[in-house]
Amino acid sequence: LGPEVGGSIQVDVSPVNDAPVNVLPGEPQVAQEDQPFAIHGLQVSDVDAGSSTMEVTLSVLHGTLNLPVGSGVTVTGNGTGSLVLSGSQDAINALLSGGVTYQGEQDFNGQDALTMVTNDRGNTGSGGALSDTDVLSIEVQPVNDAPINQVPDAMAVKEDGSLSLSGISVKDVDAGSAPMSMVLRVEHGVLTLLGAAGAVSVQRAGSNEMTLVGSLDDLNSLLNGNLHYEPAKDFWGEDNLTITTSDRGNTGAGGALTDTTQVGITVTAEADAPQFGLGTHDIHVLQGAWVPLNLSASVVNPAPGELLVRIQNLGGAQVVDEHGQSVGHADNNGDWLLPMEDSVPLYVKDLAAGDHSLILTAESSAGGSTLSSAEETLTIHSQSGHNLLGSDQSDWLFGSTGSDRILGGQGDDVIRGGQGNDILSGGAGSDLFVWGQGDEGTATQPAIDTVIDFHPEEGDRIDLADLLKGVTDNSVDGLLNHLSASVTNGSGGLSDINLSVSPAGDGQVTQQITLKGVDLSGWNLSGSSSHDILQSMLDQHSLIIQHP
């Protein structure tokens, strides 16, 4: 062999660019509809990238992507379907390690995909820019979306009218053709359907609560112009239509969801036919007496100010309450209008002497219309002086402020002496002697009235209920502080009953009443005490201390 030769050869290895490699999670990602979802496990590997700038593009088809900014990586497209990241490999990987937030489109569910494209921009070695593209599957699972009721603004209808409930429908993005339920309820009326129900199941139509079951399209088709509301008879005021729709949880996770909505319904008052009556149509009085208006007027469920009584031919007189305060007012025609808001005793005051025919009607006014009752005539015979004589009919006889003498005649009479010291006689028939507030005197000068022919066996009675308004116990024991009684023996087997009235129950007697010539043989008295006398009068219904 020849001699060994020594030496060295220089070999230059030119760099060739190595492609980046995307690192993705090994399993498909599972997100929930309408919920943000963080995708972890995205990284970039590039053996020769060093600190050079590279670019990563992340994109989805049915949603948006978000990454935090300020991490040394330039991020563009945040909140859109495509993100572009520009920076070093280490910086990009650090940013991706915190997760990429994926948000599916509103109400989207199904398959989406994240596409990751990394470009090393050819910063190292020959061969130019190289890239890697990978796709990560995203399954967006459905989540049930709640139904949404569509309703009109507040509505109005007249009392006893009918209202078309138009403008009601329901939306549900994932209902499809699955059955839904809708419950409609009102508090003061009924709900009806005028059209055919079609494929919708209807329960309790014609009641205050109706249930509908059907698909979204079928429900909306039925609701379109077919639903009506009728307020309860004579009802006026505020009602509410409450609509509760359930999707029954047919689509997606989360179970059944509902939407409850209310629509205000104002039922405006309308005039109703009033009922009207008079307790008597003929009254005899002494001039200056307060003439009671024994009237009754009513309508069903009246609105404030709806009901009044019109009195014609009142002239210069007026209507007052038991305290003498004027009630009502005269209108432009000279008629007296009485509001029927409160139930208080009413009287005609200041009638001139002579015969007066008052024409009375009840009127219901609401909603721009008025309904009137039939006319009733009250004839008042007013005479001067202090003596008043009834007829052979059943008369109402009323004294004035002086000491009067009133004789009832042959009928079943109602007699009230009024103020002063009066002498009263019912005559034949079943007569009622009445005392009211204002008739009594004072503690130092009580009024002293005498009934000269009191016959309980013929049905005669005395009515002290208005004087004894402070008595709440209708037993004799509860009465004794307000009323005492004694017996004075007379001639011919007859007796006088003496009553002393203390309206306030304070021992101050302001009214004395003597019942003359009373036959006590049928009274079944066990003694002569106040308790015995009053108990006997109550037992035989000859004493009235309370009105129903």
Backbone hydrogen bonds, N-H to C=O, Kabsch-Sander energy under -0.5 kcal/mol:
donor,donor_aa,acceptor,acceptor_aa,energy
11,V,9,I,-0.5
12,D,10,Q,-0.5
13,V,11,V,-0.6
14,S,12,D,-0.7
17,N,126,S,-3.1
21,V,45,S,-3.2
23,V,43,Q,-2.9
24,L,22,N,-0.5
29,Q,137,S,-2.7
31,A,29,Q,-0.5
31,A,139,E,-3.1
33,E,141,Q,-2.6
35,Q,32,Q,-2.1
37,F,102,Y,-2.5
39,I,37,F,-0.5
39,I,100,V,-3.2
40,H,38,A,-0.7
43,Q,23,V,-2.2
43,Q,41,G,-0.5
45,S,21,V,-2.8
49,A,46,D,-1.1
52,S,49,A,-2.1
54,M,87,G,-2.7
55,E,119,N,-3.0
56,V,85,L,-2.5
57,T,117,V,-3.3
58,L,56,V,-0.5
58,L,83,L,-2.5
59,S,115,T,-1.9
60,V,81,G,-2.3
64,T,103,Q,-2.4
65,L,80,T,-2.6
66,N,101,T,-1.6
74,T,86,S,-2.8
75,V,73,V,-0.6
76,T,84,V,-2.1
79,G,65,L,-2.6
80,T,65,L,-0.6
80,T,77,G,-1.9
83,L,58,L,-3.5
84,V,76,T,-2.2
85,L,56,V,-3.3
86,S,74,T,-2.1
87,G,54,M,-2.1
89,Q,50,G,-0.6
92,I,88,S,-2.7
93,N,89,Q,-2.6
94,A,90,D,-2.3
95,L,91,A,-2.1
96,L,92,I,-2.8
97,S,93,N,-1.7
98,G,95,L,-1.2
99,G,96,L,-1.9
100,V,39,I,-2.2
101,T,66,N,-2.2
102,Y,37,F,-3.8
102,Y,100,V,-0.6
103,Q,64,T,-2.3
105,E,62,H,-2.6
108,F,105,E,-2.6
110,G,140,V,-2.6
112,D,138,I,-3.2
114,L,136,L,-3.1
115,T,59,S,-3.0
115,T,113,A,-0.6
116,M,114,L,-0.5
116,M,134,D,-3.1
117,V,57,T,-2.7
117,V,115,T,-0.5
118,T,132,D,-2.5
119,N,55,E,-3.5
120,D,130,L,-2.7
123,N,120,D,-1.2
126,S,15,P,-2.4
132,D,118,T,-1.9
134,D,116,M,-2.4
136,L,114,L,-3.1
137,S,135,V,-0.5
138,I,112,D,-2.9
139,E,29,Q,-3.5
140,V,110,G,-3.6
140,V,138,I,-0.6
141,Q,31,A,-3.2
141,Q,139,E,-0.8
144,N,253,A,-3.2
148,I,171,K,-3.0
150,Q,169,S,-3.4
151,V,149,N,-0.6
155,M,264,G,-2.8
157,V,266,T,-2.4
159,E,268,T,-2.6
161,G,158,K,-2.3
163,L,229,Y,-2.7
165,L,163,L,-0.6
165,L,227,L,-2.7
166,S,164,S,-1.7
169,S,150,Q,-2.2
169,S,167,G,-0.5
171,K,148,I,-2.8
175,A,172,D,-1.2
178,A,175,A,-1.8
180,M,214,G,-2.9
181,S,246,S,-2.3
182,M,212,L,-2.8
183,V,244,T,-2.8
184,L,182,M,-0.5
184,L,210,M,-3.0
185,R,242,T,-2.2
186,V,208,N,-2.5
190,V,230,E,-2.4
191,L,207,S,-3.1
192,T,228,H,-2.4
194,L,226,N,-2.4
200,V,197,A,-1.8
201,S,213,V,-2.9
203,Q,211,T,-2.5
206,G,191,L,-3.3
207,S,191,L,-0.5
207,S,204,R,-1.3
210,M,184,L,-2.7
211,T,203,Q,-2.2
212,L,182,M,-3.0
213,V,201,S,-2.0
214,G,180,M,-2.3
216,L,176,G,-0.6
219,L,215,S,-2.9
220,N,216,L,-2.3
221,S,217,D,-2.1
222,L,218,D,-2.2
223,L,219,L,-2.5
224,N,220,N,-1.1
225,G,223,L,-1.6
226,N,222,L,-0.5
227,L,223,L,-0.6
228,H,192,T,-2.8
229,Y,163,L,-2.8
230,E,190,V,-2.3
232,A,188,H,-2.9
235,F,232,A,-2.5
237,G,267,V,-2.6
239,D,265,I,-3.0
241,L,263,V,-2.9
242,T,185,R,-3.1
242,T,240,N,-0.7
243,I,241,L,-0.5
243,I,261,T,-3.3
244,T,183,V,-2.6
244,T,242,T,-0.5
245,T,243,I,-0.5
245,T,259,D,-2.5
246,S,181,S,-2.8
247,D,257,L,-2.3
250,N,247,D,-1.3
253,A,142,P,-1.8
259,D,245,T,-1.9
261,T,243,I,-2.5
263,V,241,L,-2.3
265,I,239,D,-2.8
266,T,155,M,-2.7
267,V,237,G,-3.3
267,V,265,I,-0.6
268,T,157,V,-2.3
268,T,266,T,-0.7
271,A,366,A,-1.0
275,Q,298,S,-3.3
277,G,296,S,-2.1
279,G,294,N,-3.7
283,I,379,T,-2.6
284,H,396,W,-3.7
285,V,381,H,-2.9
286,L,398,F,-2.1
287,Q,383,Q,-3.5
289,A,286,L,-2.3
291,V,289,A,-0.7
291,V,348,V,-2.6
293,L,346,L,-2.9
294,N,292,P,-1.0
295,L,293,L,-2.1
296,S,277,G,-2.4
298,S,275,Q,-2.2
306,E,303,A,-2.5
308,L,363,E,-2.1
309,V,338,L,-2.4
310,R,361,T,-3.1
311,I,336,W,-2.8
312,Q,359,I,-2.7
317,A,314,L,-1.8
318,Q,349,K,-2.1
320,V,347,Y,-2.6
321,D,325,Q,-2.0
324,G,321,D,-2.1
327,V,319,V,-2.8
329,H,337,L,-1.6
331,D,335,D,-2.7
334,G,331,D,-1.7
336,W,311,I,-2.8
337,L,329,H,-3.3
337,L,335,D,-0.5
338,L,309,V,-3.0
338,L,336,W,-0.5
340,M,307,L,-2.1
344,V,342,D,-1.1
347,Y,320,V,-2.4
348,V,291,V,-2.9
349,K,318,Q,-3.2
349,K,347,Y,-0.5
354,G,382,S,-3.8
356,H,380,I,-2.6
358,L,356,H,-0.8
358,L,378,L,-3.1
359,I,312,Q,-1.2
360,L,358,L,-0.6
360,L,376,E,-3.3
361,T,310,R,-1.9
363,E,308,L,-3.2
364,S,371,L,-3.1
365,S,306,E,-2.4
365,S,363,E,-0.5
366,A,369,S,-2.1
369,S,366,A,-1.6
371,L,364,S,-2.5
373,S,362,A,-2.5
376,E,360,L,-2.6
378,L,358,L,-2.9
378,L,376,E,-0.5
379,T,281,H,-2.6
379,T,377,T,-0.6
380,I,356,H,-3.0
380,I,378,L,-0.6
381,H,283,I,-3.1
381,H,379,T,-0.5
382,S,354,G,-2.8
382,S,380,I,-0.8
383,Q,285,V,-2.1
383,Q,381,H,-0.5
388,L,405,R,-2.6
390,G,407,L,-3.1
395,D,393,Q,-1.0
396,W,282,D,-0.6
397,L,395,D,-0.5
397,L,414,V,-3.2
398,F,284,H,-2.2
399,G,416,R,-3.1
404,D,402,G,-0.9
405,R,386,H,-3.1
406,I,423,I,-2.6
407,L,388,L,-2.9
408,G,425,S,-3.2
410,Q,391,S,-1.3
411,G,391,S,-0.8
411,G,393,Q,-1.0
413,D,411,G,-1.0
414,V,395,D,-2.7
415,I,432,L,-3.1
416,R,397,L,-2.4
417,G,434,V,-0.5
419,Q,400,S,-0.5
422,D,420,G,-0.8
423,I,404,D,-2.8
424,L,422,D,-0.5
424,L,450,T,-3.5
425,S,406,I,-2.3
428,A,409,G,-0.8
431,D,429,G,-0.8
432,L,413,D,-3.0
433,F,461,R,-2.6
434,V,415,I,-3.1
434,V,432,L,-0.5
435,W,463,D,-2.2
439,D,436,G,-2.3
441,G,510,T,-2.8
442,T,445,Q,-1.5
447,A,510,T,-2.0
449,D,447,A,-0.5
449,D,512,Q,-2.7
450,T,422,D,-2.8
451,V,514,T,-3.1
452,I,424,L,-2.4
452,I,450,T,-0.6
454,F,516,K,-1.1
455,H,453,D,-0.7
458,E,455,H,-1.8
459,G,456,P,-1.8
460,D,455,H,-2.0
461,R,431,D,-2.3
462,I,542,S,-2.2
463,D,433,F,-3.3
464,L,462,I,-0.6
464,L,544,I,-2.7
466,D,435,W,-0.5
468,L,464,L,-1.8
469,K,466,D,-0.7
471,V,468,L,-1.9
472,T,470,G,-0.6
474,N,472,T,-0.6
479,L,475,S,-0.7
479,L,476,V,-1.0
480,L,476,V,-1.5
482,H,479,L,-2.1
483,L,479,L,-1.6
484,S,500,S,-2.0
486,S,498,N,-1.7
488,T,496,D,-2.7
490,G,494,L,-2.2
494,L,491,S,-1.6
495,S,518,V,-2.4
496,D,488,T,-3.2
497,I,515,L,-2.2
498,N,486,S,-2.8
498,N,496,D,-0.5
499,L,497,I,-0.5
499,L,513,I,-3.2
500,S,484,S,-2.2
501,V,511,Q,-3.1
502,S,482,H,-3.3
502,S,500,S,-0.5
505,G,502,S,-1.7
507,G,481,N,-0.6
509,V,507,G,-0.9
510,T,501,V,-2.1
511,Q,501,V,-1.2
512,Q,447,A,-3.2
513,I,499,L,-2.6
514,T,449,D,-2.3
515,L,497,I,-3.1
515,L,513,I,-0.5
516,K,451,V,-3.3
516,K,514,T,-0.8
518,V,495,S,-3.9
520,L,518,V,-0.8
523,W,520,L,-1.8
533,I,529,S,-2.6
534,L,530,S,-2.9
535,Q,531,H,-2.4
536,S,532,D,-2.0
537,M,533,I,-2.2
538,L,534,L,-2.5
539,D,535,Q,-2.5
540,Q,536,S,-1.9
541,H,538,L,-1.2
542,S,537,M,-2.4
543,L,537,M,-0.9
544,I,462,I,-2.6
545,I,543,L,-0.5
